[in-house]
């Protein structure tokens, strides 16, 4: 039974014999790097970079559901990219607004 599932994966139109498998697999590196940046101070995060990561993830997640064959590896990596990008944007915005509020209180 396991052999037939592995054989089905191997012969799938988006399987390991095609670029449709390897491109999203290597794209996981971007999501892993973004997760590693969770420990980075928020002031060092870039709005344009995180917007690009989040928007790319959202757009390509949608695309991966409408193409034939369905590419669930592409879908999952782009959901991860969108999630990590949005989380980093949240951290950056929260830091920037709390810094502005602290500065305003300090001036008073």
N, CA, C and O atoms as a GROMACS GRO file, in nm:
protein
  432
    1UNK      N    1   0.082  -0.119   0.000
    1UNK     CA    2   0.000   0.000   0.000
    1UNK      C    3   0.087   0.126   0.000
    1UNK      O    4   0.062   0.219  -0.077
    2UNK      N    5   0.189   0.130   0.086
    2UNK     CA    6   0.279   0.246   0.089
    2UNK      C    7   0.352   0.261  -0.043
    2UNK      O    8   0.375   0.373  -0.089
    3UNK      N    9   0.386   0.150  -0.103
    3UNK     CA   10   0.456   0.154  -0.231
    3UNK      C   11   0.368   0.217  -0.339
    3UNK      O   12   0.417   0.296  -0.420
    4UNK      N   13   0.241   0.184  -0.340
    4UNK     CA   14   0.152   0.242  -0.441
    4UNK      C   15   0.134   0.392  -0.420
    4UNK      O   16   0.123   0.467  -0.517
    5UNK      N   17   0.132   0.438  -0.294
    5UNK     CA   18   0.120   0.582  -0.267
    5UNK      C   19   0.247   0.655  -0.308
    5UNK      O   20   0.241   0.765  -0.363
    6UNK      N   21   0.362   0.594  -0.280
    6UNK     CA   22   0.487   0.656  -0.323
    6UNK      C   23   0.498   0.660  -0.475
    6UNK      O   24   0.546   0.758  -0.532
    7UNK      N   25   0.453   0.554  -0.538
    7UNK     CA   26   0.456   0.549  -0.684
    7UNK      C   27   0.360   0.654  -0.742
    7UNK      O   28   0.392   0.717  -0.843
    8UNK      N   29   0.246   0.671  -0.679
    8UNK     CA   30   0.150   0.772  -0.725
    8UNK      C   31   0.211   0.912  -0.710
    8UNK      O   32   0.196   0.996  -0.799
    9UNK      N   33   0.280   0.938  -0.598
    9UNK     CA   34   0.346   1.067  -0.578
    9UNK      C   35   0.455   1.087  -0.683
    9UNK      O   36   0.466   1.194  -0.742
   10UNK      N   37   0.536   0.984  -0.706
   10UNK     CA   38   0.645   0.992  -0.802
   10UNK      C   39   0.595   1.024  -0.942
   10UNK      O   40   0.658   1.101  -1.015
   11UNK      N   41   0.483   0.965  -0.980
   11UNK     CA   42   0.430   0.983  -1.116
   11UNK      C   43   0.329   1.097  -1.128
   11UNK      O   44   0.276   1.120  -1.237
   12UNK      N   45   0.302   1.168  -1.021
   12UNK     CA   46   0.206   1.279  -1.023
   12UNK      C   47   0.259   1.391  -1.114
   12UNK      O   48   0.380   1.412  -1.121
   13UNK      N   49   0.170   1.463  -1.184
   13UNK     CA   50   0.215   1.572  -1.272
   13UNK      C   51   0.290   1.684  -1.198
   13UNK      O   52   0.363   1.761  -1.260
   14UNK      N   53   0.272   1.693  -1.066
   14UNK     CA   54   0.347   1.791  -0.986
   14UNK      C   55   0.439   1.717  -0.889
   14UNK      O   56   0.470   1.767  -0.781
   15UNK      N   57   0.483   1.599  -0.929
   15UNK     CA   58   0.569   1.517  -0.845
   15UNK      C   59   0.716   1.551  -0.858
   15UNK      O   60   0.753   1.644  -0.930
   16UNK      N   61   0.801   1.474  -0.789
   16UNK     CA   62   0.945   1.503  -0.784
   16UNK      C   63   1.018   1.498  -0.918
   16UNK      O   64   1.133   1.542  -0.926
   17UNK      N   65   0.956   1.446  -1.020
   17UNK     CA   66   1.020   1.444  -1.151
   17UNK      C   67   1.001   1.574  -1.227
   17UNK      O   68   1.048   1.587  -1.340
   18UNK      N   69   0.932   1.672  -1.167
   18UNK     CA   70   0.900   1.797  -1.237
   18UNK      C   71   0.946   1.919  -1.158
   18UNK      O   72   0.970   1.911  -1.037
   19UNK      N   73   0.958   2.029  -1.227
   19UNK     CA   74   0.991   2.156  -1.161
   19UNK      C   75   0.877   2.202  -1.071
   19UNK      O   76   0.899   2.278  -0.977
   20UNK      N   77   0.757   2.154  -1.098
   20UNK     CA   78   0.640   2.193  -1.018
   20UNK      C   79   0.651   2.141  -0.876
   20UNK      O   80   0.579   2.188  -0.787
   21UNK      N   81   0.738   2.047  -0.853
   21UNK     CA   82   0.764   1.997  -0.718
   21UNK      C   83   0.882   2.073  -0.656
   21UNK      O   84   0.874   2.116  -0.540
   22UNK      N   85   0.989   2.089  -0.730
   22UNK     CA   86   1.113   2.141  -0.673
   22UNK      C   87   1.109   2.290  -0.647
   22UNK      O   88   1.168   2.335  -0.549
   23UNK      N   89   1.045   2.368  -0.730
   23UNK     CA   90   1.039   2.514  -0.708
   23UNK      C   91   0.973   2.547  -0.575
   23UNK      O   92   1.031   2.623  -0.497
   24UNK      N   93   0.854   2.494  -0.544
   24UNK     CA   94   0.795   2.523  -0.414
   24UNK      C   95   0.875   2.463  -0.298
   24UNK      O   96   0.879   2.520  -0.189
   25UNK      N   97   0.939   2.350  -0.322
   25UNK     CA   98   1.017   2.288  -0.216
   25UNK      C   99   1.132   2.379  -0.175
   25UNK      O  100   1.157   2.398  -0.056
   26UNK      N  101   1.202   2.437  -0.272
   26UNK     CA  102   1.310   2.528  -0.239
   26UNK      C  103   1.258   2.661  -0.186
   26UNK      O  104   1.329   2.731  -0.113
   27UNK      N  105   1.136   2.697  -0.220
   27UNK     CA  106   1.076   2.821  -0.172
   27UNK      C  107   1.052   2.816  -0.021
   27UNK      O  108   1.038   2.919   0.044
   28UNK      N  109   1.046   2.695   0.034
   28UNK     CA  110   1.032   2.681   0.179
   28UNK      C  111   1.146   2.751   0.252
   28UNK      O  112   1.130   2.792   0.366
   29UNK      N  113   1.260   2.765   0.186
   29UNK     CA  114   1.374   2.835   0.248
   29UNK      C  115   1.339   2.978   0.287
   29UNK      O  116   1.387   3.027   0.389
   30UNK      N  117   1.257   3.046   0.207
   30UNK     CA  118   1.216   3.183   0.238
   30UNK      C  119   1.131   3.184   0.365
   30UNK      O  120   1.150   3.268   0.452
   31UNK      N  121   1.037   3.090   0.374
   31UNK     CA  122   0.952   3.085   0.493
   31UNK      C  123   1.033   3.048   0.617
   31UNK      O  124   1.011   3.104   0.725
   32UNK      N  125   1.127   2.957   0.602
   32UNK     CA  126   1.211   2.918   0.716
   32UNK      C  127   1.297   3.037   0.761
   32UNK      O  128   1.314   3.059   0.880
   33UNK      N  129   1.351   3.112   0.665
   33UNK     CA  130   1.430   3.231   0.699
   33UNK      C  131   1.343   3.334   0.770
   33UNK      O  132   1.390   3.401   0.863
   34UNK      N  133   1.219   3.349   0.729
   34UNK     CA  134   1.129   3.445   0.793
   34UNK      C  135   1.096   3.400   0.936
   34UNK      O  136   1.084   3.484   1.025
   35UNK      N  137   1.081   3.270   0.956
   35UNK     CA  138   1.058   3.219   1.092
   35UNK      C  139   1.182   3.245   1.178
   35UNK      O  140   1.169   3.281   1.295
   36UNK      N  141   1.300   3.226   1.122
   36UNK     CA  142   1.423   3.254   1.196
   36UNK      C  143   1.430   3.402   1.235
   36UNK      O  144   1.490   3.436   1.337
   37UNK      N  145   1.370   3.489   1.155
   37UNK     CA  146   1.371   3.633   1.185
   37UNK      C  147   1.271   3.671   1.294
   37UNK      O  148   1.265   3.788   1.333
   38UNK      N  149   1.193   3.577   1.343
   38UNK     CA  150   1.101   3.609   1.453
   38UNK      C  151   1.178   3.658   1.575
   38UNK      O  152   1.124   3.734   1.655
   39UNK      N  153   1.302   3.616   1.591
   39UNK     CA  154   1.382   3.660   1.706
   39UNK      C  155   1.454   3.792   1.678
   39UNK      O  156   1.515   3.850   1.768
   40UNK      N  157   1.446   3.840   1.556
   40UNK     CA  158   1.509   3.967   1.519
   40UNK      C  159   1.430   4.082   1.581
   40UNK      O  160   1.307   4.076   1.586
   41UNK      N  161   1.498   4.185   1.629
   41UNK     CA  162   1.426   4.301   1.683
   41UNK      C  163   1.336   4.364   1.576
   41UNK      O  164   1.377   4.376   1.461
   42UNK      N  165   1.214   4.402   1.612
   42UNK     CA  166   1.119   4.456   1.514
   42UNK      C  167   1.170   4.580   1.440
   42UNK      O  168   1.132   4.603   1.326
   43UNK      N  169   1.254   4.659   1.505
   43UNK     CA  170   1.303   4.780   1.438
   43UNK      C  171   1.394   4.746   1.319
   43UNK      O  172   1.418   4.832   1.234
   44UNK      N  173   1.443   4.624   1.312
   44UNK     CA  174   1.528   4.582   1.201
   44UNK      C  175   1.450   4.520   1.085
   44UNK      O  176   1.508   4.486   0.983
   45UNK      N  177   1.318   4.506   1.100
   45UNK     CA  178   1.236   4.449   0.994
   45UNK      C  179   1.205   4.555   0.889
   45UNK      O  180   1.203   4.675   0.919
   46UNK      N  181   1.182   4.510   0.767
   46UNK     CA  182   1.157   4.600   0.656
   46UNK      C  183   1.011   4.589   0.612
   46UNK      O  184   0.962   4.480   0.583
   47UNK      N  185   0.943   4.704   0.606
   47UNK     CA  186   0.805   4.703   0.557
   47UNK      C  187   0.795   4.652   0.413
   47UNK      O  188   0.714   4.563   0.386
   48UNK      N  189   0.876   4.705   0.320
   48UNK     CA  190   0.863   4.657   0.181
   48UNK      C  191   0.890   4.507   0.167
   48UNK      O  192   0.820   4.438   0.093
   49UNK      N  193   0.990   4.457   0.237
   49UNK     CA  194   1.022   4.314   0.226
   49UNK      C  195   0.908   4.229   0.279
   49UNK      O  196   0.868   4.132   0.214
   50UNK      N  197   0.855   4.263   0.394
   50UNK     CA  198   0.749   4.182   0.454
   50UNK      C  199   0.617   4.197   0.377
   50UNK      O  200   0.539   4.102   0.370
   51UNK      N  201   0.593   4.315   0.319
   51UNK     CA  202   0.475   4.330   0.233
   51UNK      C  203   0.487   4.240   0.112
   51UNK      O  204   0.390   4.177   0.070
   52UNK      N  205   0.608   4.234   0.054
   52UNK     CA  206   0.630   4.149  -0.062
   52UNK      C  207   0.610   4.002  -0.028
   52UNK      O  208   0.550   3.928  -0.105
   53UNK      N  209   0.661   3.960   0.086
   53UNK     CA  210   0.646   3.820   0.129
   53UNK      C  211   0.499   3.788   0.150
   53UNK      O  212   0.450   3.685   0.103
   54UNK      N  213   0.427   3.875   0.221
   54UNK     CA  214   0.286   3.849   0.251
   54UNK      C  215   0.201   3.851   0.124
   54UNK      O  216   0.119   3.761   0.104
   55UNK      N  217   0.220   3.951   0.038
   55UNK     CA  218   0.140   3.961  -0.084
   55UNK      C  219   0.170   3.847  -0.180
   55UNK      O  220   0.079   3.791  -0.242
   56UNK      N  221   0.296   3.813  -0.193
   56UNK     CA  222   0.334   3.700  -0.278
   56UNK      C  223   0.266   3.573  -0.230
   56UNK      O  224   0.212   3.496  -0.309
   57UNK      N  225   0.271   3.552  -0.099
   57UNK     CA  226   0.208   3.433  -0.043
   57UNK      C  227   0.058   3.428  -0.070
   57UNK      O  228   0.005   3.323  -0.107
   58UNK      N  229  -0.009   3.541  -0.053
   58UNK     CA  230  -0.154   3.544  -0.075
   58UNK      C  231  -0.189   3.523  -0.222
   58UNK      O  232  -0.279   3.445  -0.254
   59UNK      N  233  -0.119   3.592  -0.310
   59UNK     CA  234  -0.150   3.581  -0.454
   59UNK      C  235  -0.124   3.440  -0.504
   59UNK      O  236  -0.210   3.382  -0.572
   60UNK      N  237  -0.008   3.384  -0.474
   60UNK     CA  238   0.028   3.252  -0.526
   60UNK      C  239  -0.049   3.140  -0.457
   60UNK      O  240  -0.063   3.032  -0.514
   61UNK      N  241  -0.099   3.164  -0.336
   61UNK     CA  242  -0.186   3.062  -0.274
   61UNK      C  243  -0.312   3.047  -0.356
   61UNK      O  244  -0.358   2.935  -0.382
   62UNK      N  245  -0.368   3.157  -0.396
   62UNK     CA  246  -0.488   3.153  -0.480
   62UNK      C  247  -0.458   3.086  -0.614
   62UNK      O  248  -0.534   3.001  -0.660
   63UNK      N  249  -0.349   3.125  -0.675
   63UNK     CA  250  -0.312   3.068  -0.805
   63UNK      C  251  -0.295   2.917  -0.796
   63UNK      O  252  -0.336   2.845  -0.887
   64UNK      N  253  -0.235   2.870  -0.688
   64UNK     CA  254  -0.207   2.726  -0.678
   64UNK      C  255  -0.335   2.643  -0.666
   64UNK      O  256  -0.331   2.522  -0.688
   65UNK      N  257  -0.447   2.706  -0.634
   65UNK     CA  258  -0.572   2.631  -0.625
   65UNK      C  259  -0.649   2.627  -0.757
   65UNK      O  260  -0.741   2.547  -0.772
   66UNK      N  261  -0.612   2.712  -0.852
   66UNK     CA  262  -0.686   2.716  -0.978
   66UNK      C  263  -0.610   2.652  -1.094
   66UNK      O  264  -0.668   2.631  -1.201
   67UNK      N  265  -0.483   2.621  -1.075
   67UNK     CA  266  -0.407   2.559  -1.183
   67UNK      C  267  -0.434   2.409  -1.188
   67UNK      O  268  -0.481   2.349  -1.091
   68UNK      N  269  -0.402   2.351  -1.301
   68UNK     CA  270  -0.411   2.205  -1.316
   68UNK      C  271  -0.272   2.156  -1.352
   68UNK      O  272  -0.212   2.206  -1.447
   69UNK      N  273  -0.221   2.059  -1.281
   69UNK     CA  274  -0.277   1.988  -1.167
   69UNK      C  275  -0.266   2.071  -1.040
   69UNK      O  276  -0.183   2.161  -1.029
   70UNK      N  277  -0.351   2.038  -0.945
   70UNK     CA  278  -0.344   2.106  -0.816
   70UNK      C  279  -0.206   2.082  -0.757
   70UNK      O  280  -0.158   1.968  -0.755
   71UNK      N  281  -0.144   2.187  -0.708
   71UNK     CA  282  -0.011   2.176  -0.651
   71UNK      C  283  -0.019   2.215  -0.504
   71UNK      O  284  -0.008   2.333  -0.470
   72UNK      N  285  -0.039   2.118  -0.418
   72UNK     CA  286  -0.059   2.144  -0.276
   72UNK      C  287   0.070   2.184  -0.207
   72UNK      O  288   0.067   2.252  -0.104
   73UNK      N  289   0.184   2.145  -0.262
   73UNK     CA  290   0.312   2.190  -0.209
   73UNK      C  291   0.325   2.341  -0.231
   73UNK      O  292   0.368   2.414  -0.141
   74UNK      N  293   0.289   2.388  -0.349
   74UNK     CA  294   0.291   2.532  -0.378
   74UNK      C  295   0.192   2.606  -0.289
   74UNK      O  296   0.223   2.713  -0.237
   75UNK      N  297   0.075   2.550  -0.271
   75UNK     CA  298  -0.025   2.612  -0.185
   75UNK      C  299   0.026   2.625  -0.041
   75UNK      O  300   0.017   2.732   0.018
   76UNK      N  301   0.079   2.517   0.014
   76UNK     CA  302   0.121   2.519   0.154
   76UNK      C  303   0.238   2.614   0.178
   76UNK      O  304   0.240   2.684   0.280
   77UNK      N  305   0.335   2.619   0.087
   77UNK     CA  306   0.448   2.710   0.108
   77UNK      C  307   0.402   2.856   0.098
   77UNK      O  308   0.455   2.941   0.169
   78UNK      N  309   0.307   2.884   0.014
   78UNK     CA  310   0.260   3.021   0.002
   78UNK      C  311   0.170   3.063   0.118
   78UNK      O  312   0.170   3.180   0.156
   79UNK      N  313   0.096   2.971   0.173
   79UNK     CA  314   0.020   3.002   0.296
   79UNK      C  315   0.119   3.032   0.408
   79UNK      O  316   0.098   3.125   0.486
   80UNK      N  317   0.226   2.954   0.417
   80UNK     CA  318   0.329   2.978   0.519
   80UNK      C  319   0.396   3.114   0.496
   80UNK      O  320   0.421   3.188   0.591
   81UNK      N  321   0.424   3.147   0.370
   81UNK     CA  322   0.485   3.277   0.341
   81UNK      C  323   0.393   3.392   0.381
   81UNK      O  324   0.437   3.489   0.442
   82UNK      N  325   0.266   3.380   0.346
   82UNK     CA  326   0.170   3.485   0.382
   82UNK      C  327   0.161   3.498   0.533
   82UNK      O  328   0.160   3.609   0.586
   83UNK      N  329   0.153   3.385   0.602
   83UNK     CA  330   0.142   3.389   0.748
   83UNK      C  331   0.263   3.452   0.814
   83UNK      O  332   0.248   3.535   0.904
   84UNK      N  333   0.383   3.413   0.772
   84UNK     CA  334   0.502   3.469   0.835
   84UNK      C  335   0.518   3.617   0.799
   84UNK      O  336   0.560   3.697   0.883
   85UNK      N  337   0.486   3.654   0.676
   85UNK     CA  338   0.495   3.794   0.637
   85UNK      C  339   0.398   3.881   0.713
   85UNK      O  340   0.433   3.990   0.757
   86UNK      N  341   0.275   3.834   0.729
   86UNK     CA  342   0.174   3.911   0.804
   86UNK      C  343   0.212   3.922   0.951
   86UNK      O  344   0.192   4.027   1.012
   87UNK      N  345   0.265   3.815   1.007
   87UNK     CA  346   0.309   3.819   1.147
   87UNK      C  347   0.423   3.919   1.166
   87UNK      O  348   0.425   3.994   1.263
   88UNK      N  349   0.518   3.920   1.073
   88UNK     CA  350   0.629   4.015   1.083
   88UNK      C  351   0.579   4.159   1.067
   88UNK      O  352   0.627   4.249   1.136
   89UNK      N  353   0.484   4.181   0.977
   89UNK     CA  354   0.425   4.315   0.964
   89UNK      C  355   0.354   4.356   1.092
   89UNK      O  356   0.365   4.471   1.135
   90UNK      N  357   0.281   4.264   1.153
   90UNK     CA  358   0.215   4.292   1.280
   90UNK      C  359   0.317   4.334   1.385
   90UNK      O  360   0.296   4.432   1.456
   91UNK      N  361   0.427   4.260   1.395
   91UNK     CA  362   0.532   4.292   1.493
   91UNK      C  363   0.590   4.431   1.467
   91UNK      O  364   0.609   4.509   1.560
   92UNK      N  365   0.617   4.462   1.340
   92UNK     CA  366   0.676   4.591   1.304
   92UNK      C  367   0.579   4.706   1.333
   92UNK      O  368   0.619   4.807   1.391
   93UNK      N  369   0.455   4.691   1.295
   93UNK     CA  370   0.354   4.796   1.319
   93UNK      C  371   0.334   4.817   1.469
   93UNK      O  372   0.329   4.930   1.517
   94UNK      N  373   0.322   4.708   1.542
   94UNK     CA  374   0.304   4.717   1.687
   94UNK      C  375   0.422   4.789   1.750
   94UNK      O  376   0.403   4.874   1.838
   95UNK      N  377   0.542   4.757   1.709
   95UNK     CA  378   0.661   4.822   1.764
   95UNK      C  379   0.664   4.970   1.730
   95UNK      O  380   0.692   5.054   1.817
   96UNK      N  381   0.634   5.004   1.604
   96UNK     CA  382   0.640   5.144   1.562
   96UNK      C  383   0.536   5.228   1.635
   96UNK      O  384   0.566   5.340   1.677
   97UNK      N  385   0.414   5.178   1.650
   97UNK     CA  386   0.311   5.255   1.718
   97UNK      C  387   0.337   5.265   1.868
   97UNK      O  388   0.309   5.369   1.927
   98UNK      N  389   0.388   5.160   1.929
   98UNK     CA  390   0.418   5.168   2.072
   98UNK      C  391   0.536   5.262   2.096
   98UNK      O  392   0.540   5.330   2.199
   99UNK      N  393   0.632   5.267   2.004
   99UNK     CA  394   0.745   5.359   2.016
   99UNK      C  395   0.698   5.504   2.004
   99UNK      O  396   0.745   5.591   2.078
  100UNK      N  397   0.606   5.529   1.911
  100UNK     CA  398   0.552   5.665   1.895
  100UNK      C  399   0.474   5.707   2.018
  100UNK      O  400   0.484   5.822   2.061
  101UNK      N  401   0.397   5.616   2.076
  101UNK     CA  402   0.319   5.648   2.195
  101UNK      C  403   0.411   5.677   2.312
  101UNK      O  404   0.387   5.770   2.390
  102UNK      N  405   0.516   5.598   2.326
  102UNK     CA  406   0.612   5.621   2.435
  102UNK      C  407   0.684   5.754   2.418
  102UNK      O  408   0.708   5.825   2.515
  103UNK      N  409   0.717   5.790   2.294
  103UNK     CA  410   0.784   5.916   2.267
  103UNK      C  411   0.692   6.034   2.299
  103UNK      O  412   0.736   6.135   2.353
  104UNK      N  413   0.563   6.019   2.265
  104UNK     CA  414   0.467   6.127   2.294
  104UNK      C  415   0.449   6.145   2.444
  104UNK      O  416   0.439   6.258   2.492
  105UNK      N  417   0.444   6.036   2.519
  105UNK     CA  418   0.430   6.044   2.664
  105UNK      C  419   0.556   6.105   2.725
  105UNK      O  420   0.547   6.183   2.821
  106UNK      N  421   0.672   6.072   2.673
  106UNK     CA  422   0.799   6.122   2.725
  106UNK      C  423   0.809   6.274   2.704
  106UNK      O  424   0.869   6.344   2.786
  107UNK      N  425   0.751   6.325   2.596
  107UNK     CA  426   0.757   6.470   2.569
  107UNK      C  427   0.667   6.549   2.664
  107UNK      O  428   0.692   6.667   2.690
  108UNK      N  429   0.565   6.485   2.716
  108UNK     CA  430   0.469   6.557   2.804
  108UNK      C  431   0.522   6.576   2.940
  108UNK      O  432   0.454   6.634   3.024
   0.00000   0.00000   0.00000
